[in-house]
Amino acid sequence: MACIVLLHLSSNVPIFEEAYGFVEVFSGAGWCSRVMRTGGHATASLDILKGDPKPGKQDCMNLLSDSGFALLLTTILNMKMDDSLCLIGLVCTSWVAINSATHGRTPWRPLGNIQFPYVRDGNELTARTALAVLVLQAMGACWCIEQPRSSLVWWHPRLRALLRSIEEIFSTAWWMGHYYSATAKRHICWANSKKIGRLNKGVLTKQQRKSISDSGVRTYPPRFGIQLLKIRRQLIDTRVPPPVVPDDVAAKDLQEFFRDMPWDDLHEDSNLRDVLFYLRGNTSLNLGSWRPLFPTFM
């Protein structure tokens, strides 16, 4: 909430413009975004591969950076509230079975061997993704999180708590080989739309599996993007609506509501404190009457 308020009070950050009909997070080559643009939808693609930071500057395409998470929030806040879809292909390197000997994750020990930087990064990235999905759900947008079938990311405490807090959640699994991927690769997806099952095209035959390479691939094939485009409207129309705001809360002035919110959870697992400091240091920030509502020390 504090991050969103700071973005709103920054004159150099446009938000609530309802500019995007499709947002792809961890987009890689961005094939889904390309297909959506071809279908006439304004898109935004976020991925570290697209980053080109100037010397001494943060990489805003790295969602582990302060500017990266701020950009993610800004992009989400500029989605069309009733006509948008967000696809999140969360980085799976530290969550899949093939790396289990190193990352050490299990359902009862989901944070794994945190002495390894890539495991700590995976934990923080997942926690930040959970916060982003929380904003998406509050806005009424349609969203889906995709992972390889062996991923243990669903056991991350922050993500698990989020999925449990939403009224209805739907999941499906499919073989990426059906979309002419370089690998057969089984995938799973959680979403707030009951039509997400339209991604599942059934089982792969033995002959189909033999015709597919075993080489690794970390990008969605174009045909997967085409299928998303085909079912986009159905996904949006069957999404779980945002939570209803109680009348007593809705009657409050925005500053009064913000003042009554506790600061006891600073989301240390998301390193959100540094993001707040980053946004607070914006030279185009005009706090005005909001200034007394922000703590002078954290």
C-alpha positions in Angstrom: 0.0 0.0 0.0 2.8 2.4 0.9 4.6 1.7 -2.3 1.5 2.4 -4.4 0.8 5.7 -2.5 4.4 6.8 -3.2 4.1 6.0 -6.9 0.8 7.9 -7.0 2.4 11.0 -5.5 5.3 10.9 -7.9 4.7 13.3 -10.8 7.0 11.5 -13.1 5.2 8.1 -12.7 2.0 7.7 -14.6 -0.4 5.2 -13.1 -4.0 4.2 -13.5 -3.8 5.0 -17.2 -5.4 1.6 -18.2 -2.9 1.3 -21.0 -2.2 -2.5 -21.2 -4.4 -5.4 -22.1 -1.6 -8.0 -21.6 1.4 -8.0 -19.3 4.1 -10.7 -19.5 6.4 -11.0 -16.5 9.6 -13.0 -16.9 8.9 -12.9 -20.6 12.1 -14.3 -22.1 11.9 -13.9 -25.9 8.4 -12.5 -25.4 6.6 -14.6 -27.9 3.3 -14.3 -26.0 3.6 -10.6 -26.0 4.3 -10.5 -29.7 1.3 -12.6 -30.5 -0.9 -10.4 -28.3 0.3 -7.3 -30.1 -0.5 -9.0 -33.4 -4.0 -9.5 -32.0 -4.4 -5.8 -31.3 -3.7 -5.7 -27.6 -1.3 -3.2 -26.0 1.3 -5.2 -24.1 4.2 -4.8 -21.7 7.0 -7.3 -21.4 9.3 -7.5 -18.4 12.5 -9.6 -18.3 16.1 -9.2 -17.2 17.2 -10.0 -20.7 15.7 -6.7 -21.8 17.6 -4.7 -19.3 20.4 -2.3 -20.4 21.3 -0.3 -17.3 23.6 2.7 -17.5 26.8 2.6 -15.4 26.0 3.2 -11.8 22.2 2.8 -12.3 19.9 0.0 -11.2 18.6 -2.4 -13.8 14.8 -1.7 -13.9 14.3 -5.0 -15.8 15.7 -7.0 -12.8 12.8 -7.5 -10.5 15.1 -8.0 -7.6 16.2 -4.4 -7.9 14.3 -1.6 -6.2 13.6 0.1 -9.6 12.6 -3.3 -11.0 9.9 -4.0 -8.5 8.7 -0.3 -8.8 8.5 -0.8 -12.5 6.5 -4.0 -12.0 4.0 -2.3 -9.7 3.7 0.7 -12.1 3.0 -1.7 -15.1 0.4 -3.6 -13.1 -1.3 -0.3 -12.0 -1.5 0.7 -15.7 -3.4 -2.4 -16.8 -7.0 -2.2 -18.0 -8.9 -3.3 -14.9 -11.7 -5.1 -16.7 -9.9 -6.2 -19.8 -6.4 -7.4 -19.1 -4.4 -10.6 -18.5 -1.1 -11.0 -16.8 1.1 -14.0 -17.5 3.8 -14.7 -14.9 6.5 -17.3 -15.8 8.3 -17.1 -12.5 12.0 -18.0 -12.7 12.1 -21.7 -11.8 15.9 -22.4 -11.6 16.0 -22.8 -7.8 12.6 -24.6 -7.5 12.7 -27.5 -9.9 13.6 -31.1 -9.2 16.7 -31.2 -11.4 18.5 -28.8 -8.9 17.1 -30.3 -5.8 20.5 -31.6 -4.6 21.7 -28.0 -4.4 18.7 -25.9 -3.5 17.6 -28.4 -0.9 13.9 -27.5 -1.1 11.1 -29.8 0.1 7.4 -29.1 0.9 8.3 -29.0 4.6 11.5 -26.9 4.0 10.5 -24.7 1.0 13.1 -21.9 1.5 15.9 -24.4 0.9 19.6 -23.9 1.4 19.7 -20.2 1.9 23.5 -20.1 2.0 23.4 -20.1 -1.8 22.7 -16.7 -3.3 20.6 -18.1 -6.2 18.3 -19.8 -3.6 17.9 -16.6 -1.6 17.2 -14.7 -4.9 14.6 -17.3 -5.7 12.9 -16.8 -2.4 12.8 -13.0 -2.7 11.6 -13.1 -6.3 8.8 -15.4 -5.3 7.8 -13.2 -2.4 7.7 -10.2 -4.6 5.7 -12.1 -7.2 3.1 -12.9 -4.5 2.8 -9.2 -3.6 2.4 -8.4 -7.3 -0.4 -11.0 -7.6 -2.1 -9.5 -4.6 -2.2 -6.1 -6.3 -3.5 -7.8 -9.5 -6.3 -9.5 -7.6 -7.3 -6.3 -5.8 -7.5 -4.5 -9.1 -9.7 -7.2 -10.6 -7.3 -8.2 -13.3 -6.9 -11.8 -14.6 -3.6 -13.5 -13.8 -1.9 -16.8 -14.1 1.4 -18.1 -12.7 3.2 -20.8 -14.7 5.8 -23.3 -13.6 7.4 -26.6 -14.7 5.5 -29.5 -13.2 8.3 -30.4 -10.7 8.5 -26.9 -9.2 8.1 -26.5 -5.5 7.4 -22.8 -5.7 3.8 -23.3 -4.5 5.1 -24.2 -1.1 6.7 -20.8 -0.6 5.1 -19.4 2.5 4.1 -16.0 1.1 2.8 -17.4 -2.2 0.9 -20.2 -0.4 -0.7 -17.8 2.0 -1.8 -15.6 -1.0 -3.4 -18.5 -2.9 -5.2 -19.6 0.2 -6.6 -16.1 0.8 -8.3 -15.8 -2.6 -11.9 -17.1 -2.8 -11.4 -19.4 -5.7 -8.2 -20.6 -7.4 -8.0 -22.8 -10.4 -5.1 -24.9 -11.8 -4.3 -26.9 -14.8 -1.4 -28.8 -16.4 -0.3 -29.4 -20.0 2.4 -30.7 -22.2 4.3 -27.9 -23.9 5.0 -30.4 -26.7 1.5 -29.8 -27.9 2.6 -26.3 -28.8 5.6 -27.4 -30.8 8.1 -26.7 -28.1 11.6 -28.0 -28.3 10.9 -30.1 -25.3 7.8 -32.2 -24.2 8.0 -30.6 -20.8 5.0 -30.8 -18.4 3.8 -27.5 -17.1 1.4 -26.4 -14.3 -0.4 -23.1 -13.9 -2.5 -21.5 -11.1 -4.9 -18.7 -12.1 -7.9 -16.8 -10.9 -9.9 -17.9 -14.0 -11.9 -21.2 -14.3 -11.1 -21.3 -18.1 -7.4 -21.8 -17.5 -8.0 -25.5 -18.3 -8.3 -24.6 -22.0 -4.4 -24.7 -22.1 -4.5 -28.5 -21.5 -4.6 -30.4 -24.8 -4.5 -33.9 -23.4 -1.7 -36.4 -23.3 1.3 -36.8 -25.6 1.6 -40.0 -27.5 4.9 -42.0 -27.4 5.5 -41.0 -31.0 5.0 -37.3 -30.2 7.5 -37.6 -27.3 10.1 -39.2 -29.6 9.8 -36.4 -32.2 10.7 -33.8 -29.6 14.2 -32.8 -28.6 15.4 -33.2 -25.0 17.4 -30.0 -25.1 16.5 -27.4 -22.5 14.4 -24.3 -23.4 13.3 -21.3 -21.4 10.9 -19.6 -23.6 7.3 -20.0 -24.6 6.7 -21.3 -28.2 4.7 -19.0 -30.5 1.8 -21.5 -30.6 1.4 -21.2 -26.9 1.0 -17.5 -27.3 -1.6 -18.1 -30.0 -3.6 -20.4 -27.7 -3.5 -17.7 -25.0 -4.7 -15.1 -27.5 -7.6 -17.4 -28.4 -8.8 -17.9 -24.9 -7.9 -14.5 -23.5 -11.4 -13.2 -23.5 -12.7 -16.4 -21.8 -10.1 -16.1 -19.2 -11.0 -12.5 -18.4 -14.7 -13.1 -18.4 -14.5 -16.0 -15.9 -11.9 -14.5 -13.5 -12.6 -14.4 -9.8 -13.7 -10.8 -8.9 -11.8 -8.7 -6.5 -12.8 -8.8 -2.8 -15.7 -6.6 -1.8 -14.6 -3.6 0.3 -16.7 -3.4 3.5 -18.9 -0.3 3.7 -17.2 1.0 6.8 -13.8 0.8 5.1 -15.2 2.3 1.8 -16.6 5.2 3.8 -13.2 6.2 5.1 -11.1 9.0 3.5 -8.0 7.5 1.8 -5.6 9.2 4.1 -7.6 8.0 7.1 -7.6 4.5 5.8 -3.8 4.7 5.3 -3.2 6.1 8.7 -5.0 3.2 10.4 -2.9 0.6 8.6 -0.3 -1.1 10.7 3.4 -1.1 9.8 4.2 -4.3 11.6 4.8 -6.4 8.4 7.5 -4.7 6.3 7.7 -7.9 4.1 11.3 -8.5 4.9 11.2 -11.6 2.7 10.6 -9.2 -0.3 13.1 -6.7 0.9 10.4 -4.1 0.6 12.0 -1.7 2.9 14.7 -0.9 0.3 11.9 -0.4 -2.3 10.2 2.1 0.0 13.5 4.0 0.5 14.0 4.0 -3.3 10.6 5.5 -3.9 10.9 7.9 -1.0 14.0 9.3 -2.6 12.3 10.2 -5.9 13.0 13.9 -6.5 9.6 14.2 -8.2 7.8 12.9 -5.2 5.4 15.4 -3.6 4.1 14.1 -0.3 2.2 17.2 0.7 -0.4 16.3 3.4 0.7 12.7 3.3 4.1 13.5 4.8 3.0 13.0 8.5 1.5 9.6 7.6 4.9 8.1 6.7 7.4 7.1 9.5 10.6 9.1 9.8 12.5 6.0 10.8 12.1 2.3 9.8 
